[in-house]
Amino acid sequence: MSCKVSDTYFGAKSLSGTDNFKNFGFLILFMKIMKAFDKKVGETEYYKYRINLPKKVVEDSNLLGKKLKAKLEKGKIIIEKE
């Protein structure tokens, strides 16, 4: 099973094609990728990238605690079981 980050969930739809959030009626969900400093080795700095996913999406995906892989496909980030 895979969970596409860009998919609508619970039938939620973006308010417009340019909006970066989805309206769940009572909940407005903002998601963005965050860059976090990891370590510095010599003069080279390393970063990790993080994203907070909605609890219900993670629970329903049945991917919690599993090894995952991420790939880029047609401008979308896809997270799926390895």
C-alpha positions as CSV (number, residue, x, y, z in Angstrom):
1,M,0.0,0.0,0.0
2,S,1.3,3.5,-0.8
3,C,0.2,6.9,0.5
4,K,0.6,9.7,-2.0
5,V,1.4,12.9,-0.2
6,S,-0.6,14.9,-2.8
7,D,-3.8,12.8,-2.7
8,T,-7.0,14.2,-1.2
9,Y,-8.2,12.4,1.9
10,F,-11.7,12.0,3.2
11,G,-12.9,13.5,0.0
12,A,-11.3,16.9,0.9
13,K,-10.5,19.2,-1.9
14,S,-8.1,22.1,-2.3
15,L,-10.0,25.4,-2.3
16,S,-8.2,26.3,-5.5
17,G,-5.4,24.8,-7.6
18,T,-2.8,27.2,-6.1
19,D,-3.8,26.7,-2.4
20,N,-1.3,24.7,-0.3
21,F,-3.9,23.5,2.2
22,K,-7.0,21.3,2.2
23,N,-10.3,22.1,3.9
24,F,-11.7,19.3,6.0
25,G,-14.7,21.3,7.2
26,F,-13.6,21.8,10.8
27,L,-9.9,21.4,10.1
28,I,-7.5,23.2,7.8
29,L,-4.4,21.2,7.2
30,F,-1.1,22.8,6.3
31,M,1.7,20.6,5.2
32,K,5.2,21.6,4.1
33,I,8.6,20.1,3.9
34,M,11.0,21.4,6.6
35,K,14.8,21.5,6.3
36,A,16.5,20.7,9.6
37,F,20.2,20.9,10.3
38,D,21.6,17.4,11.1
39,K,25.4,17.6,11.5
40,K,28.6,19.2,10.4
41,V,31.6,17.1,9.3
42,G,34.6,19.3,8.6
43,E,33.3,22.1,6.5
44,T,30.3,20.2,5.1
45,E,26.9,20.6,6.6
46,Y,24.2,17.9,6.3
47,Y,20.5,18.4,6.5
48,K,17.4,16.2,7.0
49,Y,14.0,17.0,5.5
50,R,10.9,16.4,7.6
51,I,7.1,16.5,7.0
52,N,4.3,16.2,9.6
53,L,1.6,13.9,8.3
54,P,-2.0,13.9,9.6
55,K,-2.5,11.2,12.3
56,K,-5.5,9.6,10.5
57,V,-3.6,9.3,7.2
58,V,-0.7,7.6,9.0
59,E,-2.9,5.2,11.0
60,D,-5.1,4.3,8.0
61,S,-2.0,3.7,5.8
62,N,-0.8,0.8,8.0
63,L,2.8,2.0,7.3
64,L,3.7,3.1,10.9
65,G,6.9,1.4,12.0
66,K,7.5,-0.1,8.5
67,K,10.5,0.5,6.3
68,L,9.5,3.0,3.7
69,K,10.9,4.4,0.5
70,A,10.2,7.8,-1.2
71,K,10.2,8.5,-4.9
72,L,9.5,11.4,-7.1
73,E,6.9,10.8,-9.8
74,K,5.5,13.5,-12.1
75,G,6.2,16.2,-9.6
76,K,4.7,14.3,-6.6
77,I,6.5,12.7,-3.7
78,I,5.2,9.1,-3.2
79,I,5.9,7.3,0.1
80,E,5.4,3.5,0.0
81,K,6.4,0.3,1.8
82,E,9.8,-1.0,0.8
